[in-house]
Amino acid sequence: MAARLICFSRDLLDGGPGVRFTVKHYGAEAPAFVVRFQGRAFAYYNRCAHVPIELDWQPNEFFDDSKLYLICATHGALYSPADGRCLGGRCNGRGLTPLPVEERDGAIYFIPSEQTS
C-alpha cells in the first residue's frame, strides 16, 4: 500500500495544533491525528484509552496548556506525545494506539498496514 499524504511539514508546529485525518481500521473509518513534539511527527488514533471518545478539546487541539502532554478533553487523562503511553488520569495505564507516519520531502505521510489504510 502506498503512503498517504496527511499534511505538509510546515502545517505542524512543535506543541501546536495537530492535523486530523481518518484511516480505515479493519474496513471501518476511524479518526486519527498527527502532532509535532520535540521536532518529530507522531500519529495516533483519536480515541481516549479510557472510553473511546475523541481527545481534542477544540478542533485540532490535543496538547495541554504546558504543550508537554496530550490530554483527553473529557477525562483529563494525560498521554506522552512521543509514545502515547498513559501518564495519569483515567487511562489506568492504557495508552494511545500509535499509527505509522513518515516525514520526508516537506510532508508527513501515513504509512498503511494490513490492518489500516
ABEGO torsion letter per residue (X at the ends): XBBBBABBAAABBBGBBBBBBBBBBGGBBBBBBBBBBGGBBBBBBBBBAABBBBABABBGBABBAAGABBBBAAAGBBBBAAAGBBAEEAAGGBBBBBBBBBBBGGBBBBBBBAABX
